[in-house]
């Protein structure tokens, strides 16, 4: 389960057996969320409040290019 980024305690990662569409998982303190990467959109969330979800969405948008690049690098092998 490769970790791509850690920002403000949010760990951005994906599992090694993931599937399309490109997405990123985010966890913090045993809470999780999943966002699509190409058209940033929340797919599901467990335990985060709306403020945290907005923060995570902004972090995904700011780091979108890097997150997609890391996905492509990992899954191109």
PyMOL Python script that loads the backbone (N, CA, C, O; Angstrom):
from pymol import cmd

cmd.read_pdbstr("""\
ATOM      1  N   UNK A   1       0.844  -1.152   0.000  1.00  0.00           N
ATOM      2  CA  UNK A   1       0.000   0.000   0.000  1.00  0.00           C
ATOM      3  C   UNK A   1       0.902   1.230   0.000  1.00  0.00           C
ATOM      4  O   UNK A   1       1.264   1.739   1.061  1.00  0.00           O
ATOM      5  N   UNK A   2       1.257   1.701  -1.173  1.00  0.00           N
ATOM      6  CA  UNK A   2       2.183   2.830  -1.285  1.00  0.00           C
ATOM      7  C   UNK A   2       1.599   4.137  -0.741  1.00  0.00           C
ATOM      8  O   UNK A   2       0.487   4.530  -1.094  1.00  0.00           O
ATOM      9  N   UNK A   3       2.363   4.791   0.114  1.00  0.00           N
ATOM     10  CA  UNK A   3       2.011   6.125   0.591  1.00  0.00           C
ATOM     11  C   UNK A   3       2.582   7.136  -0.385  1.00  0.00           C
ATOM     12  O   UNK A   3       3.775   7.107  -0.686  1.00  0.00           O
ATOM     13  N   UNK A   4       1.747   8.020  -0.876  1.00  0.00           N
ATOM     14  CA  UNK A   4       2.162   9.020  -1.859  1.00  0.00           C
ATOM     15  C   UNK A   4       2.553  10.320  -1.169  1.00  0.00           C
ATOM     16  O   UNK A   4       3.569  10.923  -1.514  1.00  0.00           O
ATOM     17  N   UNK A   5       1.762  10.753  -0.207  1.00  0.00           N
ATOM     18  CA  UNK A   5       1.992  12.014   0.504  1.00  0.00           C
ATOM     19  C   UNK A   5       1.498  11.895   1.935  1.00  0.00           C
ATOM     20  O   UNK A   5       0.622  11.087   2.241  1.00  0.00           O
ATOM     21  N   UNK A   6       2.068  12.704   2.794  1.00  0.00           N
ATOM     22  CA  UNK A   6       1.513  12.923   4.128  1.00  0.00           C
ATOM     23  C   UNK A   6       1.520  14.433   4.344  1.00  0.00           C
ATOM     24  O   UNK A   6       2.574  15.068   4.327  1.00  0.00           O
ATOM     25  N   UNK A   7       0.337  14.996   4.547  1.00  0.00           N
ATOM     26  CA  UNK A   7       0.188  16.441   4.743  1.00  0.00           C
ATOM     27  C   UNK A   7      -0.741  16.670   5.929  1.00  0.00           C
ATOM     28  O   UNK A   7      -1.866  16.171   5.953  1.00  0.00           O
ATOM     29  N   UNK A   8      -0.266  17.422   6.901  1.00  0.00           N
ATOM     30  CA  UNK A   8      -1.079  17.755   8.084  1.00  0.00           C
ATOM     31  C   UNK A   8      -1.712  16.520   8.719  1.00  0.00           C
ATOM     32  O   UNK A   8      -2.841  16.583   9.207  1.00  0.00           O
ATOM     33  N   UNK A   9      -0.997  15.408   8.717  1.00  0.00           N
ATOM     34  CA  UNK A   9      -1.504  14.180   9.312  1.00  0.00           C
ATOM     35  C   UNK A   9      -2.393  13.353   8.407  1.00  0.00           C
ATOM     36  O   UNK A   9      -2.775  12.242   8.775  1.00  0.00           O
ATOM     37  N   UNK A  10      -2.737  13.865   7.225  1.00  0.00           N
ATOM     38  CA  UNK A  10      -3.519  13.102   6.248  1.00  0.00           C
ATOM     39  C   UNK A  10      -2.549  12.257   5.419  1.00  0.00           C
ATOM     40  O   UNK A  10      -1.624  12.790   4.806  1.00  0.00           O
ATOM     41  N   UNK A  11      -2.763  10.950   5.403  1.00  0.00           N
ATOM     42  CA  UNK A  11      -1.919  10.058   4.602  1.00  0.00           C
ATOM     43  C   UNK A  11      -2.647   9.726   3.307  1.00  0.00           C
ATOM     44  O   UNK A  11      -3.755   9.190   3.327  1.00  0.00           O
ATOM     45  N   UNK A  12      -2.021  10.047   2.188  1.00  0.00           N
ATOM     46  CA  UNK A  12      -2.566   9.798   0.854  1.00  0.00           C
ATOM     47  C   UNK A  12      -1.926   8.524   0.327  1.00  0.00           C
ATOM     48  O   UNK A  12      -0.700   8.424   0.266  1.00  0.00           O
ATOM     49  N   UNK A  13      -2.744   7.550  -0.054  1.00  0.00           N
ATOM     50  CA  UNK A  13      -2.194   6.263  -0.475  1.00  0.00           C
ATOM     51  C   UNK A  13      -3.156   5.557  -1.417  1.00  0.00           C
ATOM     52  O   UNK A  13      -4.296   5.980  -1.605  1.00  0.00           O
ATOM     53  N   UNK A  14      -2.671   4.474  -2.000  1.00  0.00           N
ATOM     54  CA  UNK A  14      -3.524   3.557  -2.738  1.00  0.00           C
ATOM     55  C   UNK A  14      -3.030   2.152  -2.479  1.00  0.00           C
ATOM     56  O   UNK A  14      -1.890   1.955  -2.059  1.00  0.00           O
ATOM     57  N   UNK A  15      -3.882   1.175  -2.729  1.00  0.00           N
ATOM     58  CA  UNK A  15      -3.497  -0.225  -2.582  1.00  0.00           C
ATOM     59  C   UNK A  15      -2.824  -0.692  -3.858  1.00  0.00           C
ATOM     60  O   UNK A  15      -3.067  -0.142  -4.932  1.00  0.00           O
ATOM     61  N   UNK A  16      -1.982  -1.703  -3.744  1.00  0.00           N
ATOM     62  CA  UNK A  16      -1.219  -2.170  -4.901  1.00  0.00           C
ATOM     63  C   UNK A  16      -2.082  -2.930  -5.907  1.00  0.00           C
ATOM     64  O   UNK A  16      -1.620  -3.205  -7.015  1.00  0.00           O
ATOM     65  N   UNK A  17      -3.303  -3.272  -5.558  1.00  0.00           N
ATOM     66  CA  UNK A  17      -4.189  -3.996  -6.478  1.00  0.00           C
ATOM     67  C   UNK A  17      -5.404  -3.150  -6.869  1.00  0.00           C
ATOM     68  O   UNK A  17      -6.499  -3.681  -7.055  1.00  0.00           O
ATOM     69  N   UNK A  18      -5.211  -1.849  -6.992  1.00  0.00           N
ATOM     70  CA  UNK A  18      -6.312  -0.932  -7.291  1.00  0.00           C
ATOM     71  C   UNK A  18      -6.829  -1.091  -8.720  1.00  0.00           C
ATOM     72  O   UNK A  18      -6.239  -1.801  -9.534  1.00  0.00           O
ATOM     73  N   UNK A  19      -7.918  -0.429  -9.000  1.00  0.00           N
ATOM     74  CA  UNK A  19      -8.601  -0.490 -10.291  1.00  0.00           C
ATOM     75  C   UNK A  19      -8.963   0.926 -10.722  1.00  0.00           C
ATOM     76  O   UNK A  19      -8.876   1.868  -9.934  1.00  0.00           O
ATOM     77  N   UNK A  20      -9.360   1.062 -11.954  1.00  0.00           N
ATOM     78  CA  UNK A  20      -9.801   2.354 -12.478  1.00  0.00           C
ATOM     79  C   UNK A  20     -11.190   2.658 -11.928  1.00  0.00           C
ATOM     80  O   UNK A  20     -11.893   1.723 -11.545  1.00  0.00           O
ATOM     81  N   UNK A  21     -11.608   3.877 -11.870  1.00  0.00           N
ATOM     82  CA  UNK A  21     -10.893   5.082 -12.265  1.00  0.00           C
ATOM     83  C   UNK A  21      -9.797   5.415 -11.254  1.00  0.00           C
ATOM     84  O   UNK A  21      -9.805   4.938 -10.120  1.00  0.00           O
ATOM     85  N   UNK A  22      -8.860   6.243 -11.694  1.00  0.00           N
ATOM     86  CA  UNK A  22      -7.765   6.657 -10.817  1.00  0.00           C
ATOM     87  C   UNK A  22      -8.350   7.348  -9.592  1.00  0.00           C
ATOM     88  O   UNK A  22      -9.221   8.211  -9.701  1.00  0.00           O
ATOM     89  N   UNK A  23      -7.856   6.953  -8.431  1.00  0.00           N
ATOM     90  CA  UNK A  23      -8.370   7.516  -7.187  1.00  0.00           C
ATOM     91  C   UNK A  23      -7.291   7.476  -6.113  1.00  0.00           C
ATOM     92  O   UNK A  23      -6.262   6.820  -6.276  1.00  0.00           O
ATOM     93  N   UNK A  24      -7.533   8.173  -5.032  1.00  0.00           N
ATOM     94  CA  UNK A  24      -6.606   8.200  -3.899  1.00  0.00           C
ATOM     95  C   UNK A  24      -7.404   7.973  -2.626  1.00  0.00           C
ATOM     96  O   UNK A  24      -8.522   8.468  -2.479  1.00  0.00           O
ATOM     97  N   UNK A  25      -6.822   7.227  -1.721  1.00  0.00           N
ATOM     98  CA  UNK A  25      -7.401   7.023  -0.404  1.00  0.00           C
ATOM     99  C   UNK A  25      -6.674   7.940   0.567  1.00  0.00           C
ATOM    100  O   UNK A  25      -5.473   8.176   0.430  1.00  0.00           O
ATOM    101  N   UNK A  26      -7.395   8.447   1.533  1.00  0.00           N
ATOM    102  CA  UNK A  26      -6.816   9.337   2.533  1.00  0.00           C
ATOM    103  C   UNK A  26      -7.264   8.839   3.897  1.00  0.00           C
ATOM    104  O   UNK A  26      -8.441   8.546   4.112  1.00  0.00           O
ATOM    105  N   UNK A  27      -6.306   8.747   4.818  1.00  0.00           N
ATOM    106  CA  UNK A  27      -6.671   8.340   6.173  1.00  0.00           C
ATOM    107  C   UNK A  27      -6.015   9.250   7.193  1.00  0.00           C
ATOM    108  O   UNK A  27      -4.945   9.818   6.973  1.00  0.00           O
ATOM    109  N   UNK A  28      -6.697   9.358   8.304  1.00  0.00           N
ATOM    110  CA  UNK A  28      -6.181  10.103   9.454  1.00  0.00           C
ATOM    111  C   UNK A  28      -6.944   9.611  10.674  1.00  0.00           C
ATOM    112  O   UNK A  28      -8.175   9.630  10.695  1.00  0.00           O
ATOM    113  N   UNK A  29      -6.217   9.176  11.679  1.00  0.00           N
ATOM    114  CA  UNK A  29      -6.834   8.743  12.941  1.00  0.00           C
ATOM    115  C   UNK A  29      -7.956   7.726  12.716  1.00  0.00           C
ATOM    116  O   UNK A  29      -9.049   7.863  13.265  1.00  0.00           O
ATOM    117  N   UNK A  30      -7.671   6.712  11.908  1.00  0.00           N
ATOM    118  CA  UNK A  30      -8.605   5.616  11.621  1.00  0.00           C
ATOM    119  C   UNK A  30      -9.869   6.042  10.872  1.00  0.00           C
ATOM    120  O   UNK A  30     -10.848   5.297  10.836  1.00  0.00           O
ATOM    121  N   UNK A  31      -9.853   7.217  10.284  1.00  0.00           N
ATOM    122  CA  UNK A  31     -10.929   7.674   9.403  1.00  0.00           C
ATOM    123  C   UNK A  31     -10.405   7.547   7.980  1.00  0.00           C
ATOM    124  O   UNK A  31      -9.203   7.679   7.748  1.00  0.00           O
ATOM    125  N   UNK A  32     -11.297   7.293   7.024  1.00  0.00           N
ATOM    126  CA  UNK A  32     -10.857   7.139   5.636  1.00  0.00           C
ATOM    127  C   UNK A  32     -11.787   7.872   4.676  1.00  0.00           C
ATOM    128  O   UNK A  32     -12.965   8.096   4.955  1.00  0.00           O
ATOM    129  N   UNK A  33     -11.211   8.232   3.538  1.00  0.00           N
ATOM    130  CA  UNK A  33     -11.986   8.835   2.452  1.00  0.00           C
ATOM    131  C   UNK A  33     -11.351   8.410   1.140  1.00  0.00           C
ATOM    132  O   UNK A  33     -10.172   8.061   1.086  1.00  0.00           O
ATOM    133  N   UNK A  34     -12.149   8.445   0.092  1.00  0.00           N
ATOM    134  CA  UNK A  34     -11.685   8.081  -1.246  1.00  0.00           C
ATOM    135  C   UNK A  34     -12.136   9.170  -2.213  1.00  0.00           C
ATOM    136  O   UNK A  34     -13.307   9.551  -2.236  1.00  0.00           O
ATOM    137  N   UNK A  35     -11.184   9.671  -3.017  1.00  0.00           N
ATOM    138  CA  UNK A  35     -11.462  10.707  -4.005  1.00  0.00           C
ATOM    139  C   UNK A  35     -11.024  10.240  -5.385  1.00  0.00           C
ATOM    140  O   UNK A  35      -9.944   9.668  -5.536  1.00  0.00           O
ATOM    141  N   UNK A  36     -11.860  10.484  -6.397  1.00  0.00           N
ATOM    142  CA  UNK A  36     -11.425  10.314  -7.777  1.00  0.00           C
ATOM    143  C   UNK A  36     -10.374  11.374  -8.063  1.00  0.00           C
ATOM    144  O   UNK A  36     -10.426  12.473  -7.511  1.00  0.00           O
ATOM    145  N   UNK A  37      -9.414  11.041  -8.931  1.00  0.00           N
ATOM    146  CA  UNK A  37      -8.314  11.962  -9.191  1.00  0.00           C
ATOM    147  C   UNK A  37      -8.500  12.832 -10.425  1.00  0.00           C
ATOM    148  O   UNK A  37      -8.118  14.002 -10.405  1.00  0.00           O
ATOM    149  N   UNK A  38      -9.070  12.304 -11.491  1.00  0.00           N
ATOM    150  CA  UNK A  38      -9.069  13.067 -12.740  1.00  0.00           C
ATOM    151  C   UNK A  38     -10.074  14.211 -12.713  1.00  0.00           C
ATOM    152  O   UNK A  38      -9.743  15.328 -13.109  1.00  0.00           O
ATOM    153  N   UNK A  39     -11.258  13.961 -12.269  1.00  0.00           N
ATOM    154  CA  UNK A  39     -12.239  15.018 -11.981  1.00  0.00           C
ATOM    155  C   UNK A  39     -12.496  14.888 -10.492  1.00  0.00           C
ATOM    156  O   UNK A  39     -13.342  14.104 -10.064  1.00  0.00           O
ATOM    157  N   UNK A  40     -11.765  15.657  -9.708  1.00  0.00           N
ATOM    158  CA  UNK A  40     -11.734  15.438  -8.257  1.00  0.00           C
ATOM    159  C   UNK A  40     -13.153  15.410  -7.696  1.00  0.00           C
ATOM    160  O   UNK A  40     -13.927  16.359  -7.824  1.00  0.00           O
ATOM    161  N   UNK A  41     -13.453  14.276  -7.071  1.00  0.00           N
ATOM    162  CA  UNK A  41     -14.798  14.056  -6.536  1.00  0.00           C
ATOM    163  C   UNK A  41     -14.704  13.070  -5.382  1.00  0.00           C
ATOM    164  O   UNK A  41     -13.996  12.067  -5.471  1.00  0.00           O
ATOM    165  N   UNK A  42     -15.414  13.356  -4.305  1.00  0.00           N
ATOM    166  CA  UNK A  42     -15.480  12.435  -3.181  1.00  0.00           C
ATOM    167  C   UNK A  42     -16.293  11.212  -3.587  1.00  0.00           C
ATOM    168  O   UNK A  42     -17.411  11.340  -4.085  1.00  0.00           O
ATOM    169  N   UNK A  43     -15.729  10.031  -3.373  1.00  0.00           N
ATOM    170  CA  UNK A  43     -16.430   8.786  -3.671  1.00  0.00           C
ATOM    171  C   UNK A  43     -17.094   8.256  -2.407  1.00  0.00           C
ATOM    172  O   UNK A  43     -18.269   7.888  -2.419  1.00  0.00           O
ATOM    173  N   UNK A  44     -16.328   8.220  -1.311  1.00  0.00           N
ATOM    174  CA  UNK A  44     -16.904   7.774  -0.039  1.00  0.00           C
ATOM    175  C   UNK A  44     -16.043   8.273   1.108  1.00  0.00           C
ATOM    176  O   UNK A  44     -14.877   8.629   0.934  1.00  0.00           O
ATOM    177  N   UNK A  45     -16.650   8.287   2.280  1.00  0.00           N
ATOM    178  CA  UNK A  45     -15.958   8.778   3.467  1.00  0.00           C
ATOM    179  C   UNK A  45     -16.504   8.071   4.694  1.00  0.00           C
ATOM    180  O   UNK A  45     -17.683   7.725   4.761  1.00  0.00           O
ATOM    181  N   UNK A  46     -15.625   7.863   5.659  1.00  0.00           N
ATOM    182  CA  UNK A  46     -16.038   7.259   6.918  1.00  0.00           C
ATOM    183  C   UNK A  46     -15.383   8.012   8.073  1.00  0.00           C
ATOM    184  O   UNK A  46     -14.184   7.869   8.311  1.00  0.00           O
ATOM    185  N   UNK A  47     -16.164   8.805   8.784  1.00  0.00           N
ATOM    186  CA  UNK A  47     -15.698   9.447   9.997  1.00  0.00           C
ATOM    187  C   UNK A  47     -15.270  10.898   9.892  1.00  0.00           C
ATOM    188  O   UNK A  47     -15.154  11.573  10.915  1.00  0.00           O
ATOM    189  N   UNK A  48     -15.031  11.401   8.685  1.00  0.00           N
ATOM    190  CA  UNK A  48     -14.597  12.787   8.530  1.00  0.00           C
ATOM    191  C   UNK A  48     -15.792  13.736   8.544  1.00  0.00           C
ATOM    192  O   UNK A  48     -16.875  13.396   8.067  1.00  0.00           O
ATOM    193  N   UNK A  49     -15.582  14.932   9.097  1.00  0.00           N
ATOM    194  CA  UNK A  49     -16.634  15.942   9.049  1.00  0.00           C
ATOM    195  C   UNK A  49     -16.505  16.764   7.764  1.00  0.00           C
ATOM    196  O   UNK A  49     -15.543  16.596   7.014  1.00  0.00           O
ATOM    197  N   UNK A  50     -17.456  17.636   7.515  1.00  0.00           N
ATOM    198  CA  UNK A  50     -17.480  18.384   6.251  1.00  0.00           C
ATOM    199  C   UNK A  50     -16.276  19.314   6.102  1.00  0.00           C
ATOM    200  O   UNK A  50     -15.793  19.513   4.987  1.00  0.00           O
ATOM    201  N   UNK A  51     -15.791  19.877   7.188  1.00  0.00           N
ATOM    202  CA  UNK A  51     -14.610  20.743   7.117  1.00  0.00           C
ATOM    203  C   UNK A  51     -13.380  19.942   6.703  1.00  0.00           C
ATOM    204  O   UNK A  51     -12.596  20.391   5.867  1.00  0.00           O
ATOM    205  N   UNK A  52     -13.215  18.767   7.283  1.00  0.00           N
ATOM    206  CA  UNK A  52     -12.086  17.909   6.921  1.00  0.00           C
ATOM    207  C   UNK A  52     -12.184  17.462   5.466  1.00  0.00           C
ATOM    208  O   UNK A  52     -11.176  17.419   4.762  1.00  0.00           O
ATOM    209  N   UNK A  53     -13.384  17.130   5.014  1.00  0.00           N
ATOM    210  CA  UNK A  53     -13.566  16.702   3.626  1.00  0.00           C
ATOM    211  C   UNK A  53     -13.230  17.830   2.660  1.00  0.00           C
ATOM    212  O   UNK A  53     -12.630  17.591   1.611  1.00  0.00           O
ATOM    213  N   UNK A  54     -13.608  19.044   3.001  1.00  0.00           N
ATOM    214  CA  UNK A  54     -13.278  20.192   2.157  1.00  0.00           C
ATOM    215  C   UNK A  54     -11.765  20.397   2.114  1.00  0.00           C
ATOM    216  O   UNK A  54     -11.203  20.658   1.051  1.00  0.00           O
ATOM    217  N   UNK A  55     -11.111  20.281   3.258  1.00  0.00           N
ATOM    218  CA  UNK A  55      -9.651  20.400   3.319  1.00  0.00           C
ATOM    219  C   UNK A  55      -8.991  19.336   2.452  1.00  0.00           C
ATOM    220  O   UNK A  55      -8.071  19.634   1.689  1.00  0.00           O
ATOM    221  N   UNK A  56      -9.456  18.104   2.567  1.00  0.00           N
ATOM    222  CA  UNK A  56      -8.876  17.009   1.776  1.00  0.00           C
ATOM    223  C   UNK A  56      -9.104  17.231   0.288  1.00  0.00           C
ATOM    224  O   UNK A  56      -8.199  17.011  -0.517  1.00  0.00           O
ATOM    225  N   UNK A  57     -10.289  17.661  -0.081  1.00  0.00           N
ATOM    226  CA  UNK A  57     -10.558  17.925  -1.499  1.00  0.00           C
ATOM    227  C   UNK A  57      -9.594  18.985  -2.029  1.00  0.00           C
ATOM    228  O   UNK A  57      -9.049  18.841  -3.124  1.00  0.00           O
ATOM    229  N   UNK A  58      -9.385  20.044  -1.256  1.00  0.00           N
ATOM    230  CA  UNK A  58      -8.437  21.083  -1.664  1.00  0.00           C
ATOM    231  C   UNK A  58      -7.030  20.521  -1.801  1.00  0.00           C
ATOM    232  O   UNK A  58      -6.322  20.861  -2.748  1.00  0.00           O
ATOM    233  N   UNK A  59      -6.613  19.668  -0.872  1.00  0.00           N
ATOM    234  CA  UNK A  59      -5.285  19.059  -0.947  1.00  0.00           C
ATOM    235  C   UNK A  59      -5.152  18.164  -2.177  1.00  0.00           C
ATOM    236  O   UNK A  59      -4.103  18.140  -2.820  1.00  0.00           O
ATOM    237  N   UNK A  60      -6.212  17.430  -2.502  1.00  0.00           N
ATOM    238  CA  UNK A  60      -6.187  16.593  -3.710  1.00  0.00           C
ATOM    239  C   UNK A  60      -6.073  17.481  -4.942  1.00  0.00           C
ATOM    240  O   UNK A  60      -5.288  17.186  -5.843  1.00  0.00           O
ATOM    241  N   UNK A  61      -6.837  18.553  -4.996  1.00  0.00           N
ATOM    242  CA  UNK A  61      -6.792  19.450  -6.156  1.00  0.00           C
ATOM    243  C   UNK A  61      -5.414  20.089  -6.315  1.00  0.00           C
ATOM    244  O   UNK A  61      -4.889  20.156  -7.426  1.00  0.00           O
ATOM    245  N   UNK A  62      -4.827  20.556  -5.219  1.00  0.00           N
ATOM    246  CA  UNK A  62      -3.508  21.197  -5.272  1.00  0.00           C
ATOM    247  C   UNK A  62      -2.429  20.202  -5.705  1.00  0.00           C
ATOM    248  O   UNK A  62      -1.485  20.570  -6.404  1.00  0.00           O
ATOM    249  N   UNK A  63      -2.570  18.950  -5.289  1.00  0.00           N
ATOM    250  CA  UNK A  63      -1.558  17.926  -5.571  1.00  0.00           C
ATOM    251  C   UNK A  63      -1.990  16.949  -6.657  1.00  0.00           C
ATOM    252  O   UNK A  63      -1.389  15.886  -6.812  1.00  0.00           O
ATOM    253  N   UNK A  64      -3.016  17.298  -7.400  1.00  0.00           N
ATOM    254  CA  UNK A  64      -3.607  16.395  -8.387  1.00  0.00           C
ATOM    255  C   UNK A  64      -2.577  15.859  -9.385  1.00  0.00           C
ATOM    256  O   UNK A  64      -2.536  14.656  -9.644  1.00  0.00           O
ATOM    257  N   UNK A  65      -1.765  16.724  -9.933  1.00  0.00           N
ATOM    258  CA  UNK A  65      -0.789  16.299 -10.934  1.00  0.00           C
ATOM    259  C   UNK A  65       0.175  15.257 -10.356  1.00  0.00           C
ATOM    260  O   UNK A  65       0.440  14.237 -10.993  1.00  0.00           O
ATOM    261  N   UNK A  66       0.690  15.506  -9.170  1.00  0.00           N
ATOM    262  CA  UNK A  66       1.604  14.567  -8.523  1.00  0.00           C
ATOM    263  C   UNK A  66       0.912  13.245  -8.217  1.00  0.00           C
ATOM    264  O   UNK A  66       1.488  12.182  -8.446  1.00  0.00           O
ATOM    265  N   UNK A  67      -0.311  13.296  -7.705  1.00  0.00           N
ATOM    266  CA  UNK A  67      -1.041  12.080  -7.357  1.00  0.00           C
ATOM    267  C   UNK A  67      -1.294  11.222  -8.595  1.00  0.00           C
ATOM    268  O   UNK A  67      -1.134  10.002  -8.546  1.00  0.00           O
ATOM    269  N   UNK A  68      -1.683  11.843  -9.695  1.00  0.00           N
ATOM    270  CA  UNK A  68      -1.907  11.102 -10.943  1.00  0.00           C
ATOM    271  C   UNK A  68      -0.587  10.540 -11.458  1.00  0.00           C
ATOM    272  O   UNK A  68      -0.537   9.402 -11.926  1.00  0.00           O
ATOM    273  N   UNK A  69       0.467  11.321 -11.376  1.00  0.00           N
ATOM    274  CA  UNK A  69       1.783  10.854 -11.821  1.00  0.00           C
ATOM    275  C   UNK A  69       2.210   9.619 -11.029  1.00  0.00           C
ATOM    276  O   UNK A  69       2.692   8.647 -11.612  1.00  0.00           O
ATOM    277  N   UNK A  70       2.039   9.649  -9.727  1.00  0.00           N
ATOM    278  CA  UNK A  70       2.425   8.503  -8.892  1.00  0.00           C
ATOM    279  C   UNK A  70       1.571   7.277  -9.203  1.00  0.00           C
ATOM    280  O   UNK A  70       2.077   6.155  -9.220  1.00  0.00           O
ATOM    281  N   UNK A  71       0.283   7.486  -9.448  1.00  0.00           N
ATOM    282  CA  UNK A  71      -0.601   6.379  -9.835  1.00  0.00           C
ATOM    283  C   UNK A  71      -0.088   5.766 -11.133  1.00  0.00           C
ATOM    284  O   UNK A  71       0.087   4.551 -11.224  1.00  0.00           O
ATOM    285  N   UNK A  72       0.154   6.612 -12.141  1.00  0.00           N
ATOM    286  CA  UNK A  72       0.607   6.130 -13.449  1.00  0.00           C
ATOM    287  C   UNK A  72       1.937   5.396 -13.343  1.00  0.00           C
ATOM    288  O   UNK A  72       2.113   4.345 -13.960  1.00  0.00           O
ATOM    289  N   UNK A  73       2.870   5.933 -12.572  1.00  0.00           N
ATOM    290  CA  UNK A  73       4.171   5.284 -12.399  1.00  0.00           C
ATOM    291  C   UNK A  73       4.013   3.913 -11.752  1.00  0.00           C
ATOM    292  O   UNK A  73       4.627   2.945 -12.202  1.00  0.00           O
ATOM    293  N   UNK A  74       3.213   3.819 -10.722  1.00  0.00           N
ATOM    294  CA  UNK A  74       3.062   2.558  -9.996  1.00  0.00           C
ATOM    295  C   UNK A  74       2.358   1.501 -10.842  1.00  0.00           C
ATOM    296  O   UNK A  74       2.785   0.347 -10.871  1.00  0.00           O
ATOM    297  N   UNK A  75       1.291   1.883 -11.524  1.00  0.00           N
ATOM    298  CA  UNK A  75       0.487   0.896 -12.234  1.00  0.00           C
ATOM    299  C   UNK A  75       0.932   0.660 -13.672  1.00  0.00           C
ATOM    300  O   UNK A  75       0.343  -0.168 -14.366  1.00  0.00           O
ATOM    301  N   UNK A  76       1.958   1.367 -14.132  1.00  0.00           N
ATOM    302  CA  UNK A  76       2.463   1.111 -15.488  1.00  0.00           C
ATOM    303  C   UNK A  76       3.394  -0.090 -15.517  1.00  0.00           C
ATOM    304  O   UNK A  76       3.728  -0.582 -16.595  1.00  0.00           O
ATOM    305  N   UNK A  77       3.815  -0.567 -14.367  1.00  0.00           N
ATOM    306  CA  UNK A  77       4.741  -1.717 -14.301  1.00  0.00           C
ATOM    307  C   UNK A  77       4.026  -3.026 -14.440  1.00  0.00           C
ATOM    308  O   UNK A  77       4.658  -4.082 -14.406  1.00  0.00           O
TER     309      UNK A  77
END
""", "prot")
cmd.dss("prot")
cmd.show_as("cartoon", "prot")
cmd.util.cbc("prot")
cmd.orient("prot")
